[in-house]
Every structure is written in structure tokens, then in C-alpha cells.
């Protein structure tokens, strides 16, 4: 199927408790924690004036997460925050005092070394492995079948034990959970289920650093639309909830959630509209490896059900277009190296604005020459060979970290 599909959604009145962890105040605490790590700096927010003019938009902003902690993706934010909260609780530290120095101290390590266990399509596992190494602990990471060898090696290069399992993503999550239980490891997974909610929530809160940085970089330039890609939905939910809280005194942006056709569990859940979660059927097939998650995070759905107005399901060609647009130079725009899971929202924006057949969708969204669209390029060329096949050689900006 090569067509873009859109499911309109009327945001429900959600339980305020579902939104409480994602306030600007919570974001400030999360950002203060991340700032304590060596090498922290905000990732750039790019204003693509040339591309916006070409597409007929007022503004197009792209948050470039390829610079995050030298890991080429945003996911370290969730892993570092979750590990910090776990270790603080273990050491009897107050969360607000559990910064990098405190968690590296002999007192925090008096209870011994932990092994953190997770399943990943690549970026989350790399973030957990990096956080474990930074904080003096171990990591064990499982990747699903079909994972790019470069993603496996990037995790191993951080000192973690890692392997590709002969399973799809959701089965690999269950494998990681069993392994942690059997070995005494600590599962750090970015999706929730019955009896496992606290750590996924901490991971979601970690993404508030990215949201607060963006809000500060935007200053008074309020976006009218935010496009957010979803795998299990943790990032999309955290960012959507944050901006709803931030702009609660005025007009909140239109939130659209974007997924690949091959793993469109949130689109299916919104389309069904029956209050139940609807997984995407196996096999999960898309070049957007980081979004190939068949089962939605129920914590994320609780939030997105109350914030998102549209859910999109897209063919792979949409992200290919986004990757190529971001890599080019449109009327002086700085190029952005954006991987398969990072570029789909920009690709969708370009399709909506440029394809006459999608005019009705564009009109439903209210996209026009006054619109200010915010997207997140959540990863760089995390699979360099795949990136080269689609775009050509990447040319990261000088000083990229």
C-alpha cells in the first residue's frame, strides 16, 4: 500500500494524573539532571526557511537530535533518566539530588554493580548502554531479527553485551523481560504493561529535556502544528503532553502522530475507537526500524488519546523523501543528517503540502501559509550503509556531538 492514510481523532478528556508527570516543572527537573552529565549541550533547533517557503508554510522547525551526547539519536535522554531514578532509589537518594556526580560516588555504588537489561531496535539500547557505562554499571541488550549490524556494533562499542535475537521486536521485549527476571538484572524498557509502569514512565519523562530545550529555543514563536513519530509512543506522548501543558493558557498546537504502514499500532487504535489497544500484526516491515513496534505503550496511549487530533500511517517512500529533503540545501537551509525513523514527519509535511490529491487532508489539518510546523529529527545516520543507499554520503556539521 503506497497511499498515506489519516485518522482524525477527537482528543478525549483524560485523567489529569496521566498528564501530571509531563508539566514544564517536571521538564525543568529532568533538564537539570541531564545538564549534570559531562558533554551535555542542547541539540540545535533548525529553522528551515527555504524549505518552508518551497512548501508554502509560514515556518518549519526541526529539532536535530543527531547531536545528542554523541550518540546520534535522542533515546539516551530516556535511558539516562530512568537509570538515574533507579539508582537513586536503590541508594536512598532524593531524586532532586541524584545528579551525575552523586550517582558516580562511592556511596551510590556501595550496593554493588547493576546490570540493566533492555530490548531495542537500536537507539534505545544504545542509550541504555551509554548511560550504564557513564554511571559505572553494566548493560545487556537484545535486538530483533533484521537489525542493522551497525546498530549492534554501536551498542557493543559502549561495553554492553548485545545480540540479535531470532524474534520480532515485541517478542524480543518479552525475551529481555524473562532474561532480567532469571538473572537478577533490572529491566529498562520503554513500554509498560500490568505491574510494570514506573520505569517506562521515568523513560518518558527523560524526553522532556528535548521538549523543554525546544520550547526555550522557540521563545515566543509558538508552533501551530507538531508532527511526532511513534514506535511504542513514549516520546510522542511526553512531548505532546508537555506542549499541551505549556500552552494551556492559550491555543494549543495541533498534534499529529505518524507511523509506518508496517507498524501502525496507534493508527489502528485510533481508527477502532473502541477504547482498546490494537497491535499491528506481524511481521513488522518498514525501513523505519526505530518505529517498528507492534504494541503501543498503554501509558503513551493514555496521553495521546487526550492530545492528538490526527494519526497517520505512511509508506516508506514518505521517510525517504524526508531524508533527501533534509540532506539537501533548500535556498540556504543547513543540511540535516536524518535517518529512516527521524525524517518521516518532514517527509509527510512535504507530501501534504505538495500533493494535490492530499488537499483534503491538508485542509482538515489546517495547514497553510500561516502554519508554523515543528518536527523532531530523532536520529541521524544510525545505519550508515542504509543512509548512503538512500541519500548518499552523510556530511555531519563540524563539531557534531
Secondary structure, DSSP 8 states (H G I E B T S, - for coil): --S-EEEE-------HHHHHTTSHHHHHHHHHHHHTSTT-----EEE-HHHHHHHT-SEEEEEEGGGGGGTTBTTHHHHHHHHHHHHHHHHT--GGG--HHHHHSTTTTTT---EEEEEESSHHHHHHHHHHHHTT-EEEEEE-TT--HHHHHHHHTTT-EEEE-SS-HHHHHHHHHHHHHHHT-EE--SS-BTTB-HHHHHHHHHTHHHHHHHHHHHTT---SEEEEE-SSSHHHHHHHHHHHHHTTTS---EEEEEEEGGG-HHHHHHHH-SSS-----SS---S-GGG--SS--HHHHHHHTTT-SEEEEE-HHHHHHHHHHHHS-STT-------TTTSHHHHHHHHHHH-GGGHHHHHHHT-STT-EEEEEE-BS-SSHHHHHHHT-S----TT--
